[in-house]
Amino acid sequence: MLILASQSPQRKKILKEMGIKFKVVPSNINENPGKLKKPHAIAKYIALQKALEVSKKYPKDWIIGCDTFVILADGSLSIKPKNRADAKKTIELYRNSYCDVYSGLAVINHLCKKRLIGYEKTRLHFLNFSDADIEKYLDSNEWVGRSGSMTIEGRGGKWIKKIKGCYWNVVGLPVQLLKDFLNKIHYHN
């Protein structure tokens, strides 16, 4: 059995679209990266922690742990916004700029003692958009609960002029990396 250690509707949808049979068992970890500073290291660490936590309850199964976050052009980490003002500040930084989306991915099996851990980085380049565009977007409430205050598949996606890397990584699951990992463990539905 393949278990997704996440409640993310986007990850569930991607796996279903890939035709993968899976079960959802959300992890409940503290996502504090400790002393880690490099985005790729943080992404891999948190993805692994999510998978490890679920593997304790399901040691025979293959567990998928994933964590996605945004690094703004100024180098700061953009987490889920606390409120509208917080979201607005982040979105203003996108204007005529870029951000990097990191996803850590871990596919592990406790019983087999196998761990495949990696990350994907995708750079988004943004158009120049107006204050009125931002206010209209904020009114939609699409930013609520979203890392980086937006979704590529939503209204904010129209502000993206170029994607360098994996589109699906930005949605929330690095698909090619997952396919590579599943091939390495010879996983088939």
PEURBEL-V59565 format. One record per backbone hydrogen bond with DSSP energy under -0.5 kcal/mol. CO is the residue of the C=O (numbers start at 0). NH is the residue of the N-H. If there is no record, write none. Layout:
BEGIN
CO_NH ; CO_NH
END
This chain:
BEGIN
0_61 ; 1_22 ; 2_4 ; 2_63 ; 3_5 ; 3_24 ; 4_26 ; 7_11 ; 8_12 ; 9_13 ; 10_14 ; 11_15 ; 12_16 ; 13_17 ; 14_19 ; 15_18 ; 22_3 ; 22_24 ; 28_30 ; 32_35 ; 37_41 ; 38_42 ; 39_43 ; 40_44 ; 41_45 ; 42_46 ; 43_47 ; 44_48 ; 45_49 ; 46_50 ; 47_51 ; 48_52 ; 49_53 ; 50_54 ; 51_55 ; 53_56 ; 53_57 ; 57_60 ; 58_110 ; 60_62 ; 61_2 ; 62_64 ; 62_107 ; 63_4 ; 64_105 ; 66_103 ; 68_101 ; 69_71 ; 69_77 ; 70_99 ; 71_74 ; 75_71 ; 76_78 ; 77_69 ; 78_147 ; 82_86 ; 83_87 ; 84_88 ; 85_89 ; 86_90 ; 87_91 ; 88_92 ; 89_92 ; 89_93 ; 90_93 ; 90_94 ; 93_96 ; 96_125 ; 97_72 ; 98_123 ; 99_70 ; 99_101 ; 100_121 ; 101_68 ; 102_119 ; 103_66 ; 104_117 ; 105_64 ; 106_115 ; 107_62 ; 108_112 ; 108_113 ; 113_108 ; 114_116 ; 115_106 ; 117_104 ; 119_102 ; 121_100 ; 122_163 ; 123_98 ; 124_160 ; 124_161 ; 126_95 ; 126_128 ; 129_133 ; 130_134 ; 131_135 ; 132_136 ; 133_137 ; 134_138 ; 135_139 ; 136_139 ; 136_141 ; 137_140 ; 140_143 ; 142_145 ; 144_146 ; 145_80 ; 145_148 ; 146_149 ; 150_153 ; 150_156 ; 153_156 ; 154_157 ; 155_158 ; 156_159 ; 158_126 ; 158_160 ; 161_124 ; 162_164 ; 163_122 ; 165_169 ; 166_169 ; 166_170 ; 167_171 ; 167_172 ; 172_174 ; 173_177 ; 174_178 ; 175_179 ; 176_180 ; 177_181 ; 178_182 ; 179_183 ; 180_184 ; 181_186 ; 182_185
END
